[in-house]
Amino acid sequence: MSAYLLASFAERRPSPEELTALTQLCFASYQGVVLPTSAHTAWFTFERPGFRPELCQAAWDGGDLVASLYVTRARLDVGGCTADFGLIDTVMTHPLHRRRGLARAVLERACERAAQAGLAGLLLYTQPGSPGFSLYQSLGFTVVASLWHWLREPMDGGAPGAWRRLDLTGQYSMWALLLEKARARYEGVPVPTEDLWRWRALRGPLAPQTAAWVHPDAQEPENLLLARRSSLTGGAEATVLKDLVLGPNAPLAALAPEIGREIPLLAVVDRQDTALAALLRGACFRPLQEEAIMLLPLSEPQVPARLAAAERPWFPLVESDIGV
Ligand SMILES: CC(C)(COP(=O)(O)OP(=O)(O)OC[C@H]1O[C@@H](n2cnc3c(N)ncnc32)[C@H](O)[C@@H]1OP(=O)(O)O)[C@@H](O)C(=O)NCCC(=O)NCCS
């Protein structure tokens, strides 16, 4: 360990090219993840609202980046309170430098810095049973939500129904209303800002592949969703559905043939969200793999108890295109 330099991105910032090369090396063997280009990394990391270089951490071996993680500051509604959390993602160590404590060291630094910054807690998404999972557990993270990835193989279907594709420009207030609706039902809903909307819907290399669909029969912005087409490891493509705040009778089975004729559809949904699971089943989706959301409370130690008492499903953000 002593040969390595540990530094935040504020102290020594890796380039998008260095981060991209390490991400590709570390995540290529994962099934169904988005492998970034440098433009994608620059957008996902440095241009993301809430990017805090002093919280993101890296390990260097001389001039080589050998481990890193990102932390984004995000204002979320959790357990009845609105607070600033740190979202950790893309935790990775170069294969030749593994099992030397680097991931643990960068995570410990991230936890320390996040506590100093007054964050309520740190959140991350990971697969139960993965090497990362036991590492996070050993640092005090616990599972606060269990998710399923749902997949729908491409197929023709019946009539596409009345869903309409919207131009994303100028839809911020619709999205803000959608999140308002989500807050009544879900945990972990972000506080909407125009900046966040622009970043996730209108900017970045995948923005041209992002569409919003709305069902005009809905009186309220309940039947709106985003769909983003992404290239995944193994040469596959999938359209990832985001921001699913659907009413119990949402005609999802009519939308699926419209956008899922040629490539698979993917959705990430809390296991407790039985209403949405029923809609997905009705639209020919099937559960594919599990994912867990883990939390390390910092300035708000009572968050896990409040979450357990609320018994509400989590609103998966699906911001991280790594592992969708
Ligand atoms: C997961 C990963 C970041 C671990 O990096 P690392 O620097 O080797 O981890 P560390 O040496 O700090 O190990 C810390 C702990 O992680 C766990 N761990 C790490 N690698 C493991 C493995 N292959 N199998 C089981 N547990 C493992 C162990 O609990 C370990 O503690 P120990 O060494 O005291 O037993 C690295 O294997 C990696 O980059 N994997 C591919 C990308 C990835 O899966 N990222 C996590 C996404 S959520």
The ligand as a Gaussian input file, in Angstrom:
#p B3LYP/6-31G(d) Opt

LIG

0 1
 C      -14.568000      -5.052000      -6.199000
 C      -13.191000      -4.420000      -6.379000
 C      -13.388000      -2.892000      -6.523000
 C      -12.366000      -4.718000      -5.129000
 O      -11.135000      -4.022000      -5.250000
 P       -9.833000      -4.393000      -4.398000
 O       -8.940000      -3.202000      -4.416000
 O       -9.272000      -5.661000      -4.866000
 O      -10.482000      -4.587000      -2.944000
 P       -9.679000      -4.616000      -1.570000
 O       -8.328000      -5.208000      -1.744000
 O       -9.743000      -3.275000      -0.941000
 O      -10.576000      -5.650000      -0.775000
 C      -11.435000      -5.226000       0.210000
 C      -12.442000      -6.315000       0.519000
 O      -13.284000      -6.536000      -0.618000
 C      -13.692000      -7.911000      -0.641000
 N      -13.188000      -8.505000      -1.892000
 C      -12.372000      -7.920000      -2.796000
 N      -12.184000      -8.755000      -3.852000
 C      -12.884000      -9.878000      -3.611000
 C      -13.103000     -11.088000      -4.318000
 N      -12.545000     -11.293000      -5.513000
 N      -13.901000     -12.014000      -3.775000
 C      -14.498000     -11.804000      -2.579000
 N      -14.317000     -10.666000      -1.841000
 C      -13.521000      -9.723000      -2.346000
 C      -13.065000      -8.572000       0.567000
 O      -14.002000      -8.405000       1.621000
 C      -11.863000      -7.671000       0.812000
 O      -11.443000      -7.675000       2.123000
 P      -10.239000      -8.678000       2.533000
 O       -9.139000      -8.485000       1.522000
 O       -9.888000      -8.216000       3.908000
 O      -10.822000     -10.055000       2.470000
 C      -12.440000      -4.989000      -7.619000
 O      -12.460000      -6.392000      -7.538000
 C      -13.024000      -4.558000      -8.956000
 O      -12.652000      -3.516000      -9.505000
 N      -13.956000      -5.356000      -9.510000
 C      -14.610000      -5.052000     -10.783000
 C      -15.511000      -3.852000     -10.659000
 C      -16.540000      -4.037000      -9.557000
 O      -17.134000      -5.096000      -9.409000
 N      -16.797000      -2.951000      -8.799000
 C      -17.788000      -2.953000      -7.746000
 C      -19.089000      -2.596000      -8.349000
 S      -20.340000      -2.460000      -7.122000

